[in-house]
């Protein structure tokens, strides 16, 4: 009976240590890639879906108006003309008269993914081939477009994901979620990039893409069927032979203040969506939270308590390789103990994510289908 429990727990613990080592190696490999020096100034269309006044929205949008780049346009879309975010855009347009700006009212989306509907309308009207699709809760520095345009000088590049440094709001729940994004999530993404021989996915907050690459994979008519349209965008582009990369430019993802209930709902939506989009990878996420595994081993076998200390060393080294070296995150540097609290919470949500096939999103309930598509549940 001892071996029936000790062997699998031991394998999981050693596997989590191996994953920590892989994270450090993967972070170093990512940092070893440098973008080409800026050449020309290819014009860029920035597409921004809007939905209400997010926390910090004015400053977020302002950083896009202030891009140090000679040729770009800004396109904004909201579902309703009364959306206060559109009024904010109009005020910023007057402050920055040299920036070409267009706004669109999309109306109700004909399918569940309203963000995709907004992006499809904006892409149809965009003037340029190089597109940057960025959520409203993103903040950048003036050189963002210069870095992305330099990377897209590489022939064959179709999609680039910008890694993000999550910046929390005032609640403890958003702080813990930001810690998870800046350690566990991006650690897993970097390892996937390394072991899969390249990037075969994309991540939603900010993605740059060639218009022709999106059209080649079936366009928004195909992507609109998926909840994780960002992930499958990169997957489909890779399958069609387009280059897909993690950009060298790190953005700020301002996740805002969330109370416990909406934060937990968001986490469950994320986990269930990941399970559907990447089932094998989701099972493998057990190795991304080594601290809970070590505690479980020690609880079952008290003689294994020294393994907890070893696990802490491995975990903190892996976390630092991501939050410090890659993302330059001050939050985890100031309060590294939060990483262990978040690991426990994340492990619980990972386990819960195996159950249930429905999600709540912007006040509506959806059914997740086995292949990652989703559909609205009639109320």
N, C-alpha and C positions, 0 to 999 in steps of 0.2 A: 504493500500500500504506500509505503514511503516513496518508493521509486516512481510510482504512478503520478505523484504530484511534484516531486523534486526535479525529475528530469525535464518535464515541459517548462516549469518555472525557471530552471537554470538556463535552458536554451533561450527562453525569452529575454532573460537578463543579459546574457552574453550577446545575444542579437542586438539588444539596445545599445550596448557598448560599441559594437561594431558600427552601428548606425551613427553614433556620435563621432567616431573616427572618420567615417565617410563624409559627415557634414563638414568637418574641418578641412578635409582634402578638397571637397566640392567648392567650398567658399574660396579657397586659395586659387583654384582653377578659374573660377569666375573672375576673380580680381586680376588674374594674369592677362585677361583679354582687354585690349585697349581699342577704343574706336579710332577709325582713321581720322587724320587731320581734316578739318573742315575745308571743303573745296568751294563749289559754287553755293548758290543760295536758292535751291529748288523751292518754289512756292508751296505752301502748306495750308490745308483747310483743317481747322480745329472744330470738331463737332461736340457740342455739350448739351445733353438732355437735362432738363430742369424739372423740379417738382417741389415747389414751395421754398420757403426761406430756411435752408439748412443752417445749422450753427456755424457762424464764421463765413457765410456764403460770400459776402461782399469782398472780403480780403482774398478768398479763394479765387474768385473771378478776376479780381484786379491783377493778380499775378500773371494771368494769361494775356490781359491787355498790355502788360508791360514787358512782353518778350523782346529781347534784343535780337531781332531778326528782321531782315528787310522786306520779306514778302510772305505775309500770312493773312488769312481771314478768319473771323470768328462767326460760327453759326450756333444759334441757340434754339431749342425747341421745348415747348411746354404743352401740356394737354389742353389747357384752358386759357383763354385770353385774359382772364382775371387773375391768373397766377401771379403773386407779388414778385416772384423772381424775374418776370419779364420787365416789370417796372424798374427793378434794380438794374437790369441790363441797359435799359434806355438811359438811366442816369449816368452809368459808366460810359456809355457811347458818347455822351456830351462831353465828358471829361477827357476822352481820348479820341478826338475827331479824326486823327490820322489812321486809326485802325478800322478796316472794313468790317462791318458788323451786319448780320442779317438775323432776323428772328422769325420763328414759325409757330403757328398754333396747329397742333396735330389732330385735335379731337380725340374721340375714343378709339383706342387701338382695335383692329379687327381680330386680334389674337391675344393670348394672355400676356406675352412679353411686351409691355408698353415701351420699355427702353429701346428695344429693337425697332419698334415702329417709328419712334422719333429719329433714330439713327438712319433708318432707311430713307426717310423724307429728307433729312439733311444731306445725306450722301448724294441723293439724286440732284440736289441743287448746288452742291459744292463745285467750286471752279477748278479744283486741282486734283492731281492723281494721288499725291501723298496725303493721307488722312491721319489725323490724330484724334482719337475718340476718348474723351476724358469725362469722368463723372464730376458732379458739382461739388463734391467734398474733397477735391484735390487742390493742393497748393504747390506751386513750383517756383523755381528761380528763373531769372531772365534768360539764362543760357540753354534752357530745355530744348527749344527747337533747333538750335545750332548742333547740339549733340545728336539728336535724332536724325536730322538731315545728313549729318556726316556718316552715321551708321547706314543709312539707306543709299549711300554711294556704292555699297557692296552689291555687285550684280546678283540677281536672283533672290534678294531678300524680299519676303512678302509680308511678314508680320513681326513686330517687336513689342514685347511686354516691358513696361517700366516697373522694376521692383519698387516697392513702397515701404516707407517708414511710417507705421501707424502712430498717430498722435491722438491720445484719448481726450475725452471731455472731463467733466468734474466728478463723475460717479466711479466708485470702485470697480463696477462691472466693466465699464469701458476701459479702465486702466488694465484690468486683467486680460481683456480681449486684445488690447494693443500689445501687451507683453507676449501673448501667444502668437500673434501675427509676426512679431519681430524676432522670434526665436524658432518656435516649432514649425510654423507654416512655411516660412522662407527657407528654413533648413531642409524641409522635405522637398521643396521645389528645386533647390540647388542640387540635392542628391539625385533627384529624378533627371535633371539636366545631364548629370555626369554619367549615371549608370545606363541611361537610354541612348547615349551617344549623341546628344543634342536635345534641343527643346522641341517637344511635340505637344505643346499646350500654350494657352495664353491666359492671362489673368486680368480681370475686368477693369479696375479703376482707371488705368490709362494704357491704351493700346495704339500703336501706330501701324498702319497697313497701307499697302498699295491697293488702289481701287481695283485694278485688274486681278489682283490675287483674290479679293473678296468675290468678285464676279465669277472667277474660275471655280470656286468651291460651291457655287449655287446661290450666292448672295444672301440677302436678308430673308428671302422667301424660304430658304432652308434653315437658316440659323434661328428664325423666330419660333421654331417648334421646341427649342430647348431652353430650360431654365438657366443653365450654365452656358449661355451662348458664347461667352468669352473663351471658356476652355475648349469647346468644340471648334471654334474658329481657328485656333492654333493647330488643333488635331487634324482638321480637314485640310488646312493649308500644307501641313507637313506631308500628309498622305498624297497630295497632288504635286509634291516636289518643290514647293516654295520654301525658301529659307525662313526659319523661325528662330528668333533669338530672345534672350533676356538682355534688355538694353543695359548699358553702363550708367544710364541716368536714373537716379533714385528720386522718386517723388515723395511728397508728404500726403498721407491719407488721413484726413481729419475725421475720425469716426464719430466724434460728438459725444455728448452726454446721454447715456441710456440708463433708465431704471432697470431693475432686475428682470421684470417680466418681458419687456421687449428685447432685452439683451439675450435672454435665454431662448426666446422664439427665433431670433436671428441666428444664434448658434445652431439650433436644431435644423433650421432651413439650410444652413451651410453644410452641416454634416450629412443630412439626407441627400442633398444635391450632389455632394462629392461621392457618396456611396453609389448613386445611380450613374454618374458620369465616368467614374474611374473605380470600379468595384475591387479589382485586385489591389490597386494602390491604397484603397480605403482600409482593407484588411491589414496591409503593411504598416499603416499608421500606428499600430500598437507599439512599434519600436521607437516612435518619436517622443514618447513620454516615459523615459527610463525610471524616473523617481518613483512613481506608483508601483511599478513592477518590483523594484528593490524593496519597497516597504512591504509588499505582499509576501515576498520571499522571506523577509525577516520575521514577519508575523507568523508564518507557517513553520519556519525553521530558525529558532532564536540564534543558533550558532552562526547563521549567515549575516549577522548584523554588520560585520566589517565590510561586507559587499555594498552596504548603503553608502559608506564613505567613498568607496571606489566609484560608485555610480555618480555621486555628487561631483567628483572631479571630472569625470567624463562629460557629464551634462553641462557643467558650467563652461568647460572648454568649448564644447560644440555651440552653446548659446552665444558665447563671446565672439566666436568666429563669424556669426551672422549679425548679431545686433551691433557689435562694435566695429568689426572690420568691413562688413558689407554695407550696413544700413546707417552707421553712425548715430545710433539711438541713445540719447541721454537718459531716457527713463530707466532702461534696464541697467545702465551703469550706476545710477543712483540707488536703485532698489533691487539688487539681484535676487534677493530672497523671494520676490514676487514670482520669479520664474518657477519655483517649486510649488507655490500655491496654484498657479495657473496650470501646471502639469497635472495636478490632481483633478482640477475642475475639467480640464480638457479630456482627460482619460474617461471621466464620467460621461461627458457628452459624446465621446467617440463610441462608447458602449451603447448609449441610448440611441445613437444614430442608426443602429442595425434594425430598429423597430419603427414601424410606421411609414407610410408612403404619402402623407399629406403635409403641406406647408401653409403657413399664413404669410401673406406678402401684401403690404399696403392695404390692409383691411379686407382682403379677399382670401378664400381658401382654394388651394389647387391640389390636384392629384399628380404625383410623380409617376411616370411610366418607367418600365424596366430599362429602356434604352436612353434615359436622360431627358426625354421630352416631357412636357407637362400640359395639363388642361384644367380649365376652370371648373370647379364644382358648383353646380347650380345651387343657389341659395333658396 
